Amino acid sequence: MTRLLGLEIAAREVRVARGERSFGALRLTALERRPLASPAALPEVLGELAQTRADVVLTALPAASATHRFLTLPFRDRGRLARTAPLELLGQLPLDPAGLAVACEPLGPAPGGSAVLAAAVRRDELEAHGALLAGAGLAPARVDLAPLPAWNLLPATRDDQALVVADGGESALALRRGGRLAGLRPLGASAREPAALASEVRWSLAALGGAPATVVVAGADAGQVLARALAAATGARVVPLAEVAPHVLGCGTDEIAACAVAAGLVAGAGRATREGLALGGTEPAGHGSLRRAAALAGLALTLGALDVGLAHHRLARRDAALVRALAAEAAAALPGARLVAPRAQLEAAAAAATRRAARLGGETGPLEVLRELSARVPPALRLDLDELAVERDSVLLHGRAESFDAVDALRRALSASPLLADVTAGETRTTVDGRGVEFRLRAARKPALGASS
């Protein structure tokens, strides 16, 4: 029989879960909360816990301690994912990689490859946490990232679910879509202000693609007031963890909610595929990324510089191609004319043609529509367009922007155009990498002055 001990160290208490694993079966045997009068009392509390021998100690760091990204990599081999994900993450962080410990967890297949969760924590913080426990005789076999282990308490399902762990100033939100982890966010609002926390959960879920049908609430500050606030803010069915956790029997509702992460650490040890992200510990690291992070840091910086150079080269080639295409179009539209400034000459000819068409009751041409679109887009707005279609009756823009506010600013700017009407945004959602917003804007073309409708 193997005795397991799950520990979560909070600001005012230590949350404890105990379990036993025998012949492949795991059983949670107890949950408890040890109060801390002050941070100085922590070593004494840990020493008391160490008196009851545990074969395996599991612990977690709060989500706010880590910087994470959801990545999509173009292959599915776990070894390649483990080698590449740390490089990709380090290349995105404006931090010195030498002081970071990196871990990653493949989440499953994704269009074009595999989805991976990668996270980085400060190495000194991770080592200090492990040393504190080891000094009390509780060397951790695994240091996880909260609140992810709490998912191990929930039944396996392919339904979309959100998990809100309300814990003072260290609350967190996690999201599953199709049974797979799809979002993680530390929450800045205090759980002691239910309305503010519920509001942050609402817009966080909106940024992650919308609220799911079910929100499970756990944590030391989970209560009826917060549950009602979450239900009102998200429109989802809000259920306490104790109602849906099949592993925890014979424990009070408050203990189950408060000890969700500690209990999930123990429950996950009995699963073939456990939810979580191993940041460190003494058990073998299946991901192989913690030890490699420092060695790969220099290579990450080199690859980053190379990527910048390649991007500059691609942009230069694209600019040259656009200049050639513009000159070719101007030559075709203005036969016999001496081309000095093709773009300016083409725009002047298009404006003159538009004025003539308006006087004769004709329709506004595509070039004038494109010119109007270019003039209406705010200069500070950064867009990456995949599709721009000017049809007889409508205009379609499909691409990516920095935020939902940027999409709304673009919609308002185009709505002010005298050439467009009924500008609407549809299929607006967060991009797969979480760094932008994908959008589709449609607008009806207004008939030119004097044209028949």
Contacts in CASP RR format, 6 or more apart in sequence:
PFRMAT RR
TARGET T0000
AUTHOR 0000-0000-0000
METHOD contacts of the structure
MODEL  1
MTRLLGLEIAAREVRVARGERSFGALRLTALERRPLASPAALPEVLGELA
QTRADVVLTALPAASATHRFLTLPFRDRGRLARTAPLELLGQLPLDPAGL
AVACEPLGPAPGGSAVLAAAVRRDELEAHGALLAGAGLAPARVDLAPLPA
WNLLPATRDDQALVVADGGESALALRRGGRLAGLRPLGASAREPAALASE
VRWSLAALGGAPATVVVAGADAGQVLARALAAATGARVVPLAEVAPHVLG
CGTDEIAACAVAAGLVAGAGRATREGLALGGTEPAGHGSLRRAAALAGLA
LTLGALDVGLAHHRLARRDAALVRALAAEAAAALPGARLVAPRAQLEAAA
AAATRRAARLGGETGPLEVLRELSARVPPALRLDLDELAVERDSVLLHGR
AESFDAVDALRRALSASPLLADVTAGETRTTVDGRGVEFRLRAARKPALG
ASS
1 20 0 8 1.000
1 21 0 8 1.000
1 22 0 8 1.000
2 20 0 8 1.000
2 21 0 8 1.000
2 22 0 8 1.000
2 55 0 8 1.000
2 56 0 8 1.000
3 18 0 8 1.000
3 19 0 8 1.000
3 20 0 8 1.000
3 53 0 8 1.000
3 54 0 8 1.000
3 55 0 8 1.000
3 56 0 8 1.000
4 18 0 8 1.000
4 19 0 8 1.000
4 20 0 8 1.000
4 21 0 8 1.000
4 26 0 8 1.000
4 54 0 8 1.000
4 55 0 8 1.000
4 56 0 8 1.000
4 57 0 8 1.000
4 58 0 8 1.000
4 266 0 8 1.000
4 269 0 8 1.000
5 16 0 8 1.000
5 17 0 8 1.000
5 18 0 8 1.000
5 19 0 8 1.000
5 49 0 8 1.000
5 52 0 8 1.000
5 54 0 8 1.000
5 56 0 8 1.000
5 57 0 8 1.000
5 58 0 8 1.000
5 138 0 8 1.000
5 266 0 8 1.000
6 16 0 8 1.000
6 17 0 8 1.000
6 18 0 8 1.000
6 57 0 8 1.000
6 58 0 8 1.000
6 59 0 8 1.000
6 262 0 8 1.000
6 263 0 8 1.000
6 265 0 8 1.000
6 266 0 8 1.000
7 14 0 8 1.000
7 15 0 8 1.000
7 16 0 8 1.000
7 49 0 8 1.000
7 57 0 8 1.000
7 58 0 8 1.000
7 59 0 8 1.000
7 133 0 8 1.000
7 138 0 8 1.000
7 140 0 8 1.000
7 262 0 8 1.000
7 265 0 8 1.000
8 14 0 8 1.000
8 15 0 8 1.000
8 59 0 8 1.000
8 60 0 8 1.000
8 146 0 8 1.000
8 259 0 8 1.000
8 261 0 8 1.000
8 262 0 8 1.000
8 265 0 8 1.000
9 42 0 8 1.000
9 59 0 8 1.000
9 129 0 8 1.000
10 167 0 8 1.000
10 170 0 8 1.000
10 220 0 8 1.000
11 36 0 8 1.000
11 168 0 8 1.000
11 170 0 8 1.000
12 35 0 8 1.000
12 36 0 8 1.000
13 33 0 8 1.000
13 34 0 8 1.000
13 35 0 8 1.000
13 36 0 8 1.000
13 220 0 8 1.000
13 258 0 8 1.000
14 33 0 8 1.000
14 34 0 8 1.000
14 36 0 8 1.000
14 42 0 8 1.000
14 45 0 8 1.000
14 46 0 8 1.000
14 49 0 8 1.000
15 31 0 8 1.000
15 32 0 8 1.000
15 33 0 8 1.000
15 34 0 8 1.000
15 220 0 8 1.000
15 258 0 8 1.000
15 259 0 8 1.000
15 261 0 8 1.000
15 262 0 8 1.000
16 30 0 8 1.000
16 31 0 8 1.000
16 32 0 8 1.000
16 33 0 8 1.000
16 34 0 8 1.000
16 49 0 8 1.000
16 259 0 8 1.000
16 262 0 8 1.000
17 28 0 8 1.000
17 30 0 8 1.000
17 31 0 8 1.000
17 259 0 8 1.000
17 262 0 8 1.000
17 263 0 8 1.000
17 264 0 8 1.000
17 265 0 8 1.000
17 266 0 8 1.000
18 28 0 8 1.000
18 29 0 8 1.000
18 30 0 8 1.000
18 31 0 8 1.000
18 52 0 8 1.000
18 54 0 8 1.000
18 266 0 8 1.000
19 26 0 8 1.000
19 27 0 8 1.000
19 28 0 8 1.000
19 29 0 8 1.000
19 30 0 8 1.000
19 266 0 8 1.000
20 26 0 8 1.000
20 27 0 8 1.000
20 29 0 8 1.000
21 27 0 8 1.000
21 269 0 8 1.000
21 270 0 8 1.000
24 270 0 8 1.000
26 266 0 8 1.000
26 267 0 8 1.000
26 268 0 8 1.000
26 269 0 8 1.000
26 270 0 8 1.000
28 247 0 8 1.000
28 248 0 8 1.000
28 249 0 8 1.000
28 263 0 8 1.000
28 266 0 8 1.000
28 267 0 8 1.000
30 251 0 8 1.000
31 248 0 8 1.000
31 251 0 8 1.000
31 255 0 8 1.000
31 256 0 8 1.000
31 259 0 8 1.000
31 262 0 8 1.000
31 263 0 8 1.000
32 255 0 8 1.000
32 259 0 8 1.000
33 255 0 8 1.000
33 258 0 8 1.000
33 259 0 8 1.000
34 45 0 8 1.000
34 48 0 8 1.000
34 49 0 8 1.000
36 42 0 8 1.000
36 45 0 8 1.000
42 132 0 8 1.000
43 132 0 8 1.000
43 135 0 8 1.000
43 136 0 8 1.000
46 132 0 8 1.000
46 133 0 8 1.000
46 135 0 8 1.000
46 136 0 8 1.000
46 137 0 8 1.000
46 138 0 8 1.000
47 136 0 8 1.000
47 137 0 8 1.000
47 138 0 8 1.000
49 136 0 8 1.000
49 138 0 8 1.000
50 136 0 8 1.000
50 137 0 8 1.000
50 138 0 8 1.000
54 138 0 8 1.000
56 141 0 8 1.000
56 269 0 8 1.000
57 133 0 8 1.000
57 138 0 8 1.000
57 139 0 8 1.000
57 140 0 8 1.000
57 141 0 8 1.000
58 140 0 8 1.000
58 141 0 8 1.000
58 142 0 8 1.000
58 144 0 8 1.000
58 149 0 8 1.000
58 265 0 8 1.000
58 266 0 8 1.000
58 269 0 8 1.000
59 129 0 8 1.000
59 130 0 8 1.000
59 133 0 8 1.000
59 140 0 8 1.000
59 142 0 8 1.000
59 143 0 8 1.000
59 144 0 8 1.000
59 265 0 8 1.000
60 143 0 8 1.000
60 144 0 8 1.000
60 145 0 8 1.000
60 146 0 8 1.000
60 149 0 8 1.000
60 261 0 8 1.000
60 262 0 8 1.000
60 265 0 8 1.000
61 121 0 8 1.000
61 125 0 8 1.000
61 126 0 8 1.000
61 129 0 8 1.000
61 143 0 8 1.000
61 144 0 8 1.000
61 145 0 8 1.000
61 146 0 8 1.000
61 279 0 8 1.000
62 146 0 8 1.000
62 170 0 8 1.000
62 172 0 8 1.000
62 186 0 8 1.000
63 145 0 8 1.000
63 146 0 8 1.000
63 147 0 8 1.000
63 170 0 8 1.000
63 172 0 8 1.000
63 184 0 8 1.000
63 185 0 8 1.000
63 186 0 8 1.000
64 170 0 8 1.000
64 172 0 8 1.000
64 186 0 8 1.000
65 121 0 8 1.000
65 122 0 8 1.000
65 125 0 8 1.000
66 119 0 8 1.000
66 120 0 8 1.000
66 121 0 8 1.000
66 145 0 8 1.000
66 279 0 8 1.000
67 93 0 8 1.000
67 95 0 8 1.000
67 119 0 8 1.000
67 120 0 8 1.000
67 121 0 8 1.000
68 117 0 8 1.000
68 118 0 8 1.000
68 119 0 8 1.000
68 120 0 8 1.000
68 145 0 8 1.000
68 184 0 8 1.000
69 88 0 8 1.000
69 89 0 8 1.000
69 92 0 8 1.000
69 117 0 8 1.000
69 118 0 8 1.000
69 119 0 8 1.000
69 433 0 8 1.000
70 107 0 8 1.000
70 115 0 8 1.000
70 116 0 8 1.000
70 117 0 8 1.000
70 182 0 8 1.000
70 183 0 8 1.000
70 184 0 8 1.000
70 432 0 8 1.000
70 433 0 8 1.000
70 434 0 8 1.000
71 85 0 8 1.000
71 88 0 8 1.000
71 89 0 8 1.000
71 115 0 8 1.000
71 116 0 8 1.000
71 117 0 8 1.000
71 118 0 8 1.000
71 433 0 8 1.000
72 110 0 8 1.000
72 111 0 8 1.000
72 112 0 8 1.000
72 113 0 8 1.000
72 114 0 8 1.000
72 115 0 8 1.000
72 116 0 8 1.000
72 432 0 8 1.000
72 433 0 8 1.000
73 80 0 8 1.000
73 81 0 8 1.000
73 84 0 8 1.000
73 85 0 8 1.000
73 88 0 8 1.000
73 113 0 8 1.000
73 114 0 8 1.000
73 116 0 8 1.000
74 112 0 8 1.000
74 113 0 8 1.000
75 81 0 8 1.000
75 84 0 8 1.000
75 113 0 8 1.000
75 114 0 8 1.000
76 108 0 8 1.000
76 109 0 8 1.000
76 113 0 8 1.000
76 114 0 8 1.000
78 106 0 8 1.000
81 104 0 8 1.000
81 106 0 8 1.000
81 114 0 8 1.000
81 116 0 8 1.000
82 104 0 8 1.000
82 286 0 8 1.000
82 287 0 8 1.000
82 288 0 8 1.000
82 289 0 8 1.000
83 289 0 8 1.000
83 292 0 8 1.000
85 104 0 8 1.000
85 116 0 8 1.000
85 118 0 8 1.000
85 289 0 8 1.000
86 102 0 8 1.000
86 104 0 8 1.000
86 118 0 8 1.000
86 289 0 8 1.000
86 292 0 8 1.000
86 293 0 8 1.000
86 296 0 8 1.000
86 300 0 8 1.000
87 296 0 8 1.000
87 299 0 8 1.000
87 300 0 8 1.000
87 303 0 8 1.000
88 118 0 8 1.000
89 102 0 8 1.000
89 104 0 8 1.000
89 118 0 8 1.000
89 119 0 8 1.000
89 120 0 8 1.000
90 97 0 8 1.000
90 100 0 8 1.000
90 102 0 8 1.000
90 120 0 8 1.000
90 293 0 8 1.000
90 296 0 8 1.000
90 297 0 8 1.000
90 300 0 8 1.000
91 300 0 8 1.000
91 301 0 8 1.000
91 303 0 8 1.000
91 304 0 8 1.000
93 100 0 8 1.000
93 120 0 8 1.000
95 120 0 8 1.000
97 293 0 8 1.000
97 294 0 8 1.000
97 296 0 8 1.000
97 297 0 8 1.000
97 298 0 8 1.000
97 300 0 8 1.000
97 301 0 8 1.000
98 294 0 8 1.000
98 297 0 8 1.000
99 122 0 8 1.000
99 123 0 8 1.000
99 124 0 8 1.000
99 294 0 8 1.000
100 120 0 8 1.000
100 121 0 8 1.000
100 122 0 8 1.000
100 123 0 8 1.000
100 293 0 8 1.000
100 297 0 8 1.000
101 120 0 8 1.000
101 121 0 8 1.000
101 122 0 8 1.000
101 123 0 8 1.000
101 126 0 8 1.000
101 279 0 8 1.000
101 280 0 8 1.000
101 290 0 8 1.000
101 293 0 8 1.000
102 118 0 8 1.000
102 119 0 8 1.000
102 120 0 8 1.000
102 289 0 8 1.000
102 290 0 8 1.000
102 292 0 8 1.000
102 293 0 8 1.000
103 118 0 8 1.000
103 119 0 8 1.000
103 120 0 8 1.000
103 145 0 8 1.000
103 277 0 8 1.000
103 278 0 8 1.000
103 279 0 8 1.000
103 280 0 8 1.000
103 285 0 8 1.000
103 287 0 8 1.000
103 289 0 8 1.000
103 290 0 8 1.000
104 116 0 8 1.000
104 117 0 8 1.000
104 118 0 8 1.000
104 119 0 8 1.000
104 277 0 8 1.000
104 287 0 8 1.000
104 289 0 8 1.000
105 116 0 8 1.000
105 117 0 8 1.000
105 118 0 8 1.000
105 276 0 8 1.000
105 277 0 8 1.000
105 278 0 8 1.000
105 287 0 8 1.000
106 114 0 8 1.000
106 115 0 8 1.000
106 116 0 8 1.000
107 114 0 8 1.000
107 115 0 8 1.000
107 116 0 8 1.000
107 117 0 8 1.000
107 180 0 8 1.000
107 181 0 8 1.000
108 114 0 8 1.000
108 115 0 8 1.000
108 180 0 8 1.000
109 115 0 8 1.000
110 432 0 8 1.000
115 180 0 8 1.000
117 181 0 8 1.000
117 184 0 8 1.000
117 277 0 8 1.000
118 289 0 8 1.000
119 145 0 8 1.000
119 277 0 8 1.000
119 279 0 8 1.000
120 293 0 8 1.000
121 279 0 8 1.000
126 143 0 8 1.000
126 279 0 8 1.000
126 280 0 8 1.000
129 140 0 8 1.000
129 143 0 8 1.000
130 139 0 8 1.000
130 140 0 8 1.000
130 143 0 8 1.000
130 281 0 8 1.000
133 139 0 8 1.000
133 140 0 8 1.000
134 140 0 8 1.000
139 281 0 8 1.000
139 282 0 8 1.000
140 280 0 8 1.000
140 281 0 8 1.000
140 282 0 8 1.000
141 281 0 8 1.000
141 282 0 8 1.000
141 283 0 8 1.000
142 265 0 8 1.000
142 278 0 8 1.000
142 280 0 8 1.000
142 281 0 8 1.000
142 283 0 8 1.000
143 278 0 8 1.000
143 279 0 8 1.000
143 280 0 8 1.000
143 281 0 8 1.000
144 265 0 8 1.000
144 276 0 8 1.000
144 277 0 8 1.000
144 278 0 8 1.000
144 279 0 8 1.000
145 276 0 8 1.000
145 277 0 8 1.000
145 279 0 8 1.000
146 165 0 8 1.000
146 172 0 8 1.000
146 261 0 8 1.000
147 163 0 8 1.000
147 165 0 8 1.000
147 172 0 8 1.000
147 174 0 8 1.000
147 218 0 8 1.000
147 260 0 8 1.000
147 261 0 8 1.000
148 174 0 8 1.000
148 181 0 8 1.000
148 184 0 8 1.000
148 275 0 8 1.000
148 276 0 8 1.000
148 277 0 8 1.000
149 261 0 8 1.000
149 264 0 8 1.000
149 265 0 8 1.000
149 267 0 8 1.000
149 268 0 8 1.000
149 274 0 8 1.000
149 275 0 8 1.000
149 276 0 8 1.000
150 163 0 8 1.000
150 165 0 8 1.000
150 174 0 8 1.000
150 218 0 8 1.000
150 241 0 8 1.000
150 260 0 8 1.000
150 261 0 8 1.000
150 263 0 8 1.000
150 264 0 8 1.000
151 163 0 8 1.000
151 174 0 8 1.000
151 176 0 8 1.000
151 181 0 8 1.000
151 264 0 8 1.000
151 275 0 8 1.000
151 276 0 8 1.000
152 247 0 8 1.000
152 264 0 8 1.000
152 265 0 8 1.000
152 267 0 8 1.000
152 268 0 8 1.000
152 271 0 8 1.000
152 274 0 8 1.000
152 275 0 8 1.000
152 276 0 8 1.000
153 241 0 8 1.000
153 245 0 8 1.000
153 246 0 8 1.000
153 247 0 8 1.000
153 248 0 8 1.000
153 260 0 8 1.000
153 263 0 8 1.000
153 264 0 8 1.000
153 267 0 8 1.000
154 161 0 8 1.000
154 163 0 8 1.000
154 216 0 8 1.000
154 241 0 8 1.000
154 244 0 8 1.000
154 245 0 8 1.000
155 244 0 8 1.000
155 246 0 8 1.000
156 179 0 8 1.000
157 179 0 8 1.000
158 178 0 8 1.000
158 179 0 8 1.000
159 178 0 8 1.000
159 179 0 8 1.000
159 212 0 8 1.000
159 213 0 8 1.000
159 214 0 8 1.000
160 175 0 8 1.000
160 176 0 8 1.000
160 177 0 8 1.000
160 178 0 8 1.000
160 179 0 8 1.000
160 212 0 8 1.000
160 213 0 8 1.000
160 214 0 8 1.000
161 175 0 8 1.000
161 176 0 8 1.000
161 179 0 8 1.000
161 212 0 8 1.000
161 214 0 8 1.000
161 215 0 8 1.000
161 216 0 8 1.000
162 173 0 8 1.000
162 174 0 8 1.000
162 175 0 8 1.000
162 176 0 8 1.000
162 201 0 8 1.000
162 205 0 8 1.000
162 211 0 8 1.000
162 212 0 8 1.000
162 214 0 8 1.000
162 215 0 8 1.000
162 216 0 8 1.000
162 234 0 8 1.000
162 236 0 8 1.000
163 173 0 8 1.000
163 174 0 8 1.000
163 175 0 8 1.000
163 176 0 8 1.000
163 215 0 8 1.000
163 216 0 8 1.000
163 217 0 8 1.000
163 218 0 8 1.000
164 171 0 8 1.000
164 172 0 8 1.000
164 173 0 8 1.000
164 187 0 8 1.000
164 197 0 8 1.000
164 201 0 8 1.000
164 215 0 8 1.000
164 216 0 8 1.000
164 217 0 8 1.000
164 218 0 8 1.000
164 222 0 8 1.000
164 230 0 8 1.000
165 171 0 8 1.000
165 172 0 8 1.000
165 173 0 8 1.000
165 174 0 8 1.000
165 218 0 8 1.000
165 219 0 8 1.000
165 222 0 8 1.000
165 260 0 8 1.000
165 261 0 8 1.000
166 191 0 8 1.000
166 197 0 8 1.000
166 217 0 8 1.000
166 218 0 8 1.000
166 219 0 8 1.000
166 220 0 8 1.000
166 221 0 8 1.000
166 222 0 8 1.000
166 223 0 8 1.000
166 226 0 8 1.000
167 191 0 8 1.000
167 219 0 8 1.000
167 220 0 8 1.000
167 221 0 8 1.000
168 190 0 8 1.000
168 191 0 8 1.000
168 192 0 8 1.000
168 220 0 8 1.000
168 221 0 8 1.000
169 187 0 8 1.000
169 188 0 8 1.000
169 190 0 8 1.000
169 191 0 8 1.000
170 186 0 8 1.000
171 186 0 8 1.000
171 187 0 8 1.000
171 188 0 8 1.000
171 189 0 8 1.000
171 190 0 8 1.000
171 191 0 8 1.000
171 197 0 8 1.000
171 221 0 8 1.000
172 184 0 8 1.000
172 185 0 8 1.000
172 186 0 8 1.000
172 187 0 8 1.000
173 183 0 8 1.000
173 184 0 8 1.000
173 185 0 8 1.000
173 187 0 8 1.000
173 201 0 8 1.000
173 204 0 8 1.000
173 205 0 8 1.000
174 181 0 8 1.000
174 183 0 8 1.000
174 184 0 8 1.000
174 185 0 8 1.000
175 181 0 8 1.000
175 182 0 8 1.000
175 183 0 8 1.000
175 184 0 8 1.000
175 205 0 8 1.000
175 208 0 8 1.000
175 212 0 8 1.000
176 182 0 8 1.000
176 212 0 8 1.000
177 212 0 8 1.000
181 275 0 8 1.000
182 208 0 8 1.000
183 208 0 8 1.000
185 204 0 8 1.000
185 208 0 8 1.000
187 197 0 8 1.000
187 200 0 8 1.000
187 201 0 8 1.000
187 204 0 8 1.000
188 200 0 8 1.000
189 196 0 8 1.000
189 197 0 8 1.000
189 199 0 8 1.000
189 200 0 8 1.000
190 196 0 8 1.000
190 197 0 8 1.000
191 197 0 8 1.000
191 219 0 8 1.000
191 220 0 8 1.000
191 221 0 8 1.000
191 222 0 8 1.000
191 226 0 8 1.000
192 221 0 8 1.000
194 225 0 8 1.000
194 226 0 8 1.000
194 228 0 8 1.000
194 229 0 8 1.000
195 229 0 8 1.000
197 226 0 8 1.000
197 229 0 8 1.000
198 226 0 8 1.000
198 229 0 8 1.000
198 230 0 8 1.000
198 232 0 8 1.000
198 233 0 8 1.000
198 234 0 8 1.000
199 233 0 8 1.000
201 215 0 8 1.000
201 230 0 8 1.000
201 233 0 8 1.000
201 234 0 8 1.000
202 211 0 8 1.000
202 233 0 8 1.000
202 234 0 8 1.000
205 211 0 8 1.000
205 212 0 8 1.000
205 234 0 8 1.000
206 404 0 8 1.000
207 404 0 8 1.000
207 430 0 8 1.000
208 430 0 8 1.000
209 429 0 8 1.000
209 430 0 8 1.000
211 234 0 8 1.000
211 235 0 8 1.000
211 236 0 8 1.000
212 236 0 8 1.000
213 236 0 8 1.000
213 237 0 8 1.000
214 236 0 8 1.000
214 237 0 8 1.000
214 238 0 8 1.000
214 239 0 8 1.000
215 230 0 8 1.000
215 231 0 8 1.000
215 234 0 8 1.000
215 236 0 8 1.000
215 237 0 8 1.000
215 238 0 8 1.000
215 239 0 8 1.000
216 238 0 8 1.000
216 239 0 8 1.000
216 240 0 8 1.000
216 241 0 8 1.000
216 244 0 8 1.000
217 223 0 8 1.000
217 226 0 8 1.000
217 227 0 8 1.000
217 230 0 8 1.000
217 238 0 8 1.000
217 239 0 8 1.000
217 240 0 8 1.000
217 241 0 8 1.000
217 257 0 8 1.000
218 240 0 8 1.000
218 241 0 8 1.000
218 256 0 8 1.000
218 257 0 8 1.000
218 260 0 8 1.000
219 241 0 8 1.000
219 257 0 8 1.000
219 258 0 8 1.000
219 260 0 8 1.000
220 257 0 8 1.000
220 258 0 8 1.000
222 240 0 8 1.000
222 241 0 8 1.000
222 257 0 8 1.000
223 240 0 8 1.000
223 257 0 8 1.000
227 238 0 8 1.000
227 240 0 8 1.000
228 238 0 8 1.000
230 236 0 8 1.000
230 238 0 8 1.000
231 237 0 8 1.000
231 238 0 8 1.000
240 253 0 8 1.000
240 257 0 8 1.000
241 256 0 8 1.000
241 257 0 8 1.000
241 260 0 8 1.000
242 248 0 8 1.000
242 252 0 8 1.000
242 253 0 8 1.000
242 256 0 8 1.000
242 257 0 8 1.000
245 256 0 8 1.000
245 263 0 8 1.000
247 263 0 8 1.000
247 264 0 8 1.000
247 267 0 8 1.000
248 256 0 8 1.000
248 263 0 8 1.000
256 263 0 8 1.000
268 274 0 8 1.000
268 275 0 8 1.000
278 285 0 8 1.000
278 286 0 8 1.000
278 287 0 8 1.000
279 290 0 8 1.000
280 290 0 8 1.000
285 291 0 8 1.000
326 342 0 8 1.000
326 343 0 8 1.000
326 346 0 8 1.000
327 339 0 8 1.000
327 342 0 8 1.000
329 342 0 8 1.000
329 346 0 8 1.000
330 337 0 8 1.000
330 339 0 8 1.000
330 342 0 8 1.000
330 343 0 8 1.000
330 345 0 8 1.000
330 346 0 8 1.000
331 339 0 8 1.000
331 342 0 8 1.000
333 346 0 8 1.000
333 349 0 8 1.000
334 345 0 8 1.000
334 346 0 8 1.000
334 349 0 8 1.000
337 345 0 8 1.000
339 345 0 8 1.000
346 367 0 8 1.000
347 371 0 8 1.000
350 365 0 8 1.000
350 367 0 8 1.000
350 368 0 8 1.000
350 371 0 8 1.000
351 368 0 8 1.000
351 371 0 8 1.000
353 365 0 8 1.000
353 367 0 8 1.000
353 368 0 8 1.000
354 364 0 8 1.000
354 365 0 8 1.000
354 368 0 8 1.000
357 363 0 8 1.000
357 364 0 8 1.000
357 365 0 8 1.000
357 448 0 8 1.000
358 364 0 8 1.000
358 448 0 8 1.000
358 449 0 8 1.000
358 450 0 8 1.000
361 448 0 8 1.000
361 449 0 8 1.000
361 450 0 8 1.000
361 451 0 8 1.000
362 448 0 8 1.000
362 450 0 8 1.000
362 451 0 8 1.000
363 447 0 8 1.000
363 448 0 8 1.000
363 451 0 8 1.000
364 419 0 8 1.000
364 445 0 8 1.000
364 446 0 8 1.000
364 448 0 8 1.000
366 390 0 8 1.000
368 419 0 8 1.000
369 390 0 8 1.000
369 395 0 8 1.000
369 419 0 8 1.000
369 445 0 8 1.000
370 388 0 8 1.000
370 390 0 8 1.000
372 417 0 8 1.000
372 419 0 8 1.000
372 420 0 8 1.000
373 388 0 8 1.000
373 395 0 8 1.000
373 397 0 8 1.000
373 414 0 8 1.000
373 417 0 8 1.000
376 413 0 8 1.000
376 414 0 8 1.000
376 416 0 8 1.000
376 417 0 8 1.000
377 383 0 8 1.000
377 410 0 8 1.000
377 413 0 8 1.000
378 409 0 8 1.000
378 410 0 8 1.000
378 413 0 8 1.000
381 401 0 8 1.000
381 406 0 8 1.000
381 409 0 8 1.000
381 410 0 8 1.000
381 413 0 8 1.000
382 401 0 8 1.000
382 402 0 8 1.000
382 406 0 8 1.000
383 399 0 8 1.000
383 400 0 8 1.000
383 401 0 8 1.000
383 406 0 8 1.000
383 410 0 8 1.000
384 399 0 8 1.000
384 400 0 8 1.000
384 401 0 8 1.000
385 397 0 8 1.000
385 398 0 8 1.000
385 399 0 8 1.000
386 398 0 8 1.000
386 399 0 8 1.000
386 400 0 8 1.000
387 396 0 8 1.000
387 397 0 8 1.000
387 398 0 8 1.000
387 399 0 8 1.000
388 395 0 8 1.000
388 396 0 8 1.000
388 397 0 8 1.000
388 398 0 8 1.000
389 395 0 8 1.000
389 396 0 8 1.000
391 445 0 8 1.000
392 445 0 8 1.000
393 444 0 8 1.000
393 445 0 8 1.000
394 442 0 8 1.000
394 443 0 8 1.000
394 444 0 8 1.000
394 445 0 8 1.000
395 420 0 8 1.000
395 442 0 8 1.000
395 443 0 8 1.000
395 445 0 8 1.000
396 440 0 8 1.000
396 441 0 8 1.000
396 442 0 8 1.000
397 410 0 8 1.000
397 439 0 8 1.000
397 440 0 8 1.000
397 441 0 8 1.000
398 439 0 8 1.000
398 440 0 8 1.000
398 441 0 8 1.000
399 438 0 8 1.000
399 439 0 8 1.000
399 440 0 8 1.000
400 431 0 8 1.000
400 436 0 8 1.000
400 437 0 8 1.000
400 438 0 8 1.000
400 439 0 8 1.000
401 407 0 8 1.000
401 410 0 8 1.000
401 436 0 8 1.000
401 437 0 8 1.000
401 439 0 8 1.000
402 436 0 8 1.000
402 437 0 8 1.000
403 436 0 8 1.000
403 437 0 8 1.000
404 428 0 8 1.000
404 437 0 8 1.000
406 437 0 8 1.000
407 425 0 8 1.000
407 428 0 8 1.000
407 437 0 8 1.000
407 439 0 8 1.000
407 441 0 8 1.000
408 425 0 8 1.000
410 439 0 8 1.000
410 441 0 8 1.000
411 423 0 8 1.000
411 424 0 8 1.000
411 425 0 8 1.000
411 441 0 8 1.000
414 420 0 8 1.000
414 423 0 8 1.000
414 441 0 8 1.000
414 443 0 8 1.000
415 423 0 8 1.000
415 443 0 8 1.000
418 446 0 8 1.000
419 445 0 8 1.000
419 446 0 8 1.000
420 443 0 8 1.000
420 444 0 8 1.000
420 445 0 8 1.000
420 446 0 8 1.000
421 443 0 8 1.000
421 444 0 8 1.000
421 445 0 8 1.000
421 446 0 8 1.000
422 442 0 8 1.000
422 443 0 8 1.000
422 444 0 8 1.000
423 441 0 8 1.000
423 442 0 8 1.000
423 443 0 8 1.000
424 441 0 8 1.000
424 442 0 8 1.000
424 443 0 8 1.000
425 439 0 8 1.000
425 440 0 8 1.000
425 441 0 8 1.000
426 439 0 8 1.000
426 440 0 8 1.000
426 441 0 8 1.000
426 442 0 8 1.000
427 438 0 8 1.000
427 439 0 8 1.000
427 440 0 8 1.000
428 437 0 8 1.000
428 438 0 8 1.000
428 439 0 8 1.000
428 440 0 8 1.000
429 437 0 8 1.000
429 438 0 8 1.000
430 436 0 8 1.000
430 437 0 8 1.000
430 438 0 8 1.000
431 437 0 8 1.000
431 438 0 8 1.000
447 453 0 8 1.000
END
